[in-house]
Amino acid sequence: MEWKLKLKAILHDPPYKLLAFGGPQPEIKKIILQKAPHIEYNLKPKDDPEHHYLHEIWAEELLNYIFVPECIKDNNVELADQLASAQSRIIVKPKFENEQKENNFKDASRVNFDECKFIDIFSENEEPIQTPDIEKVQNLFDKLGKLSFSDENERAKFIFFFMAILS
């Protein structure tokens, strides 16, 4: 079984991906990038196969605490991610002939991070939306990366199951 591929799939959306959609700048600045081999790849054109979105670089950073050097991108992971996201939401966007109107629509449709709330479906209690503590997440991955295993497959299998239990 390809445990490393499964681990890439579970890490593809890092625990604090929500910050990539306009989260508070002080939180975003806490994300320390030292290990991801493709740190500048989000600057490549989006149609370049090597382009990495910001959340992919963050995910790659976590992955590289465990496996060095390792790229988060994988065609199988991207396909699984597209299928899963298509099942979780439906977004209807009108077709625009005018690029400025399309940009205006995108800006008007954007969700403001400060307006987001978690609503418990049972109690209907509302709380501000939160992301995990970035330093604690990176420290956890640093510790996971220091564990000893007989081979890479065993390492990936253990960490995959550990992440599955956490989620």
VMD Tcl script that draws the C-alpha trace (Angstrom):
set ca {
  {0.00 0.00 0.00}
  {1.27 3.49 -0.83}
  {1.20 5.04 2.64}
  {3.24 8.07 1.61}
  {0.64 8.86 -1.07}
  {-2.16 8.54 1.51}
  {-0.23 10.83 3.84}
  {0.17 13.40 1.05}
  {-3.58 13.25 0.47}
  {-4.42 13.86 4.13}
  {-1.81 16.65 4.41}
  {-2.70 18.29 1.07}
  {-4.97 20.67 2.97}
  {-2.91 21.68 6.01}
  {-4.70 22.27 9.34}
  {-4.53 26.04 8.89}
  {-5.46 26.20 5.16}
  {-8.31 28.55 6.05}
  {-5.72 31.29 6.60}
  {-4.94 31.25 2.87}
  {-8.38 32.76 2.25}
  {-7.73 36.08 3.94}
  {-6.90 35.08 7.49}
  {-5.33 37.49 9.97}
  {-1.84 38.53 8.86}
  {-0.25 38.03 12.32}
  {-1.34 34.36 12.20}
  {-0.08 33.88 8.64}
  {3.32 35.34 9.59}
  {3.71 32.59 12.21}
  {4.00 29.99 9.46}
  {7.73 29.40 9.19}
  {8.87 28.00 5.86}
  {12.28 26.35 5.99}
  {11.85 22.81 4.75}
  {9.49 23.03 1.75}
  {11.60 22.56 -1.41}
  {9.15 24.57 -3.55}
  {8.73 27.73 -1.44}
  {8.75 30.14 -4.41}
  {6.64 27.94 -6.70}
  {3.44 29.88 -5.94}
  {4.97 32.68 -8.04}
  {4.95 30.50 -11.17}
  {2.04 30.94 -13.61}
  {-1.02 28.93 -12.54}
  {-0.96 26.93 -15.77}
  {2.63 25.79 -15.05}
  {2.50 22.17 -13.81}
  {5.05 23.08 -11.12}
  {2.89 25.89 -9.70}
  {2.09 25.41 -6.01}
  {-0.76 27.21 -4.30}
  {0.06 28.78 -0.94}
  {-1.70 26.04 1.05}
  {0.27 23.40 -0.90}
  {3.55 25.05 0.13}
  {2.36 25.07 3.75}
  {1.42 21.39 3.42}
  {4.77 20.62 1.82}
  {6.51 22.27 4.75}
  {4.76 19.88 7.16}
  {5.46 16.89 4.90}
  {9.16 17.77 4.84}
  {9.42 17.47 8.61}
  {8.77 13.78 7.94}
  {10.28 13.11 4.49}
  {13.09 15.21 3.00}
  {12.98 16.32 0.21}
  {9.44 15.55 -0.80}
  {6.98 17.38 -3.04}
  {3.34 17.48 -1.92}
  {2.05 17.59 -5.49}
  {0.86 14.33 -7.02}
  {-1.67 13.77 -9.81}
  {-3.56 11.16 -7.78}
  {-3.80 13.47 -4.77}
  {-5.01 16.36 -6.94}
  {-7.70 14.18 -8.53}
  {-8.88 12.93 -5.12}
  {-8.91 16.52 -3.83}
  {-11.00 17.72 -6.79}
  {-13.51 14.90 -6.37}
  {-13.81 15.49 -2.62}
  {-14.22 19.26 -2.96}
  {-16.83 18.85 -5.70}
  {-18.86 16.68 -3.35}
  {-18.65 19.14 -0.47}
  {-19.84 22.30 -2.20}
  {-21.54 23.66 -5.24}
  {-20.48 27.08 -6.43}
  {-22.48 28.79 -9.12}
  {-20.67 31.52 -10.98}
  {-22.28 33.32 -13.89}
  {-20.39 33.50 -17.16}
  {-19.10 37.02 -17.77}
  {-18.07 38.54 -21.07}
  {-16.39 41.44 -19.26}
  {-13.32 40.66 -17.13}
  {-13.92 43.65 -14.83}
  {-17.48 42.46 -14.06}
  {-16.10 39.00 -13.29}
  {-13.50 40.47 -10.92}
  {-16.19 42.60 -9.24}
  {-18.33 39.47 -8.78}
  {-15.39 37.59 -7.22}
  {-14.68 40.47 -4.82}
  {-18.35 40.81 -3.83}
  {-18.68 37.03 -3.34}
  {-15.58 36.65 -1.19}
  {-16.21 35.57 2.38}
  {-14.75 37.88 5.00}
  {-12.72 35.83 7.49}
  {-13.95 38.00 10.38}
  {-17.57 37.18 9.52}
  {-17.06 33.40 9.64}
  {-18.50 31.49 12.58}
  {-18.61 27.89 13.69}
  {-22.19 26.90 14.45}
  {-22.72 23.71 16.43}
  {-25.49 21.86 14.60}
  {-26.94 20.42 17.80}
  {-26.86 23.35 20.22}
  {-26.82 26.11 17.57}
  {-24.14 27.85 19.65}
  {-21.95 30.18 17.60}
  {-18.22 30.66 18.09}
  {-15.61 32.58 16.11}
  {-13.84 30.37 13.60}
  {-10.37 29.27 14.66}
  {-7.36 27.52 13.21}
  {-4.94 25.33 15.16}
  {-1.99 27.00 16.83}
  {0.62 27.12 14.04}
  {3.63 26.76 16.33}
  {2.11 23.70 18.03}
  {1.38 22.09 14.65}
  {4.93 22.67 13.40}
  {6.39 21.42 16.70}
  {4.25 18.27 16.45}
  {5.53 17.59 12.92}
  {9.08 18.24 14.06}
  {8.66 15.58 16.77}
  {7.00 13.16 14.33}
  {9.94 13.62 11.96}
  {12.41 12.62 14.69}
  {10.75 9.24 15.37}
  {12.66 6.19 14.18}
  {11.13 3.59 11.89}
  {12.44 0.56 10.01}
  {11.64 2.16 6.63}
  {9.79 5.04 4.94}
  {6.64 3.00 4.43}
  {6.35 2.25 8.17}
  {6.95 5.93 8.95}
  {4.24 7.04 6.50}
  {1.79 4.37 7.74}
  {2.20 5.34 11.41}
  {1.91 9.08 10.76}
  {-1.07 8.57 8.41}
  {-2.97 6.68 11.12}
  {-1.94 9.25 13.71}
  {-3.30 12.07 11.51}
  {-6.49 10.12 10.78}
  {-7.14 9.72 14.50}
  {-6.63 13.46 15.04}
  {-9.08 14.45 12.32}
}
mol new
graphics top color blue
foreach p $ca { graphics top sphere $p radius 0.5 }
foreach p [lrange $ca 0 end-1] q [lrange $ca 1 end] { graphics top cylinder $p $q radius 0.2 }
display resetview
